[in-house]
Amino acid sequence: MSCEIVVGEGVVLAVWGKPKKEDIDRVIEQLQLAVAQSGGPVVYITRVPEDAPAPEPIVRTYLNKIMPQVTALCSTYHVVLEGTGFLAAVKRGILVGLFQIGGRRDTFFVTATIDEVKKNVEPERQLSTRALLIRAEARGLLHGPARTTLPPFDRHLEATSRSGVRAAPTFPENIADVNYR
């Protein structure tokens, strides 16, 4: 698992390591669940740390293919492409250009830091976005290097009480595996 997903009320955050097709499918699944719970498109934030490896060509092709499906689920789509210097700025510029070709100018935002995301979230999603970012910060997901694999996390603690959407796929799959404390 090279992608950590955190879901809040009307907001989804994905933090990437080395992208895999299965991770993209998990993100889409969580976006769909969040849309169903919130009753409409959600804020999607994807963080790509500066040292995150590029996706393999087959994964990049798959991502391009399913992008219309992803964008249909999003009220706004924020890519935090971290890094400083000329090369990072060029990458962000290219990404902005690719997103603008689709014609949804007020939907796509490419920034260098998570803090810049807060400025571009619609007012009705500000509170839930900030709440999600606080949870993600507490888990250490907003700063630091990319993880090619992420350690297991007790997702039962991340359940959202009001929306019923969990932060990621529900674990364990068998009720007999649950340890009650």
Buried (B, 14 or more C-beta within 10 A) or exposed (E): BBBBBBBBBBBBBBBBBBBBBEBBEBBBEBBBBBBBBBEEBBBBBBBBBBEBEEBEEEBEEBBEEBBEEBBEBBBBBBBBBBBEEEEBEEBBEEBBEEBEEEEEEEBBBBBBEBEEBBEBBEEEBEBBBBBBBEBBEEBEBBEEEBBBEBEEBEBEEBEBEEBEBBBBEEBEEEEEEEEEE
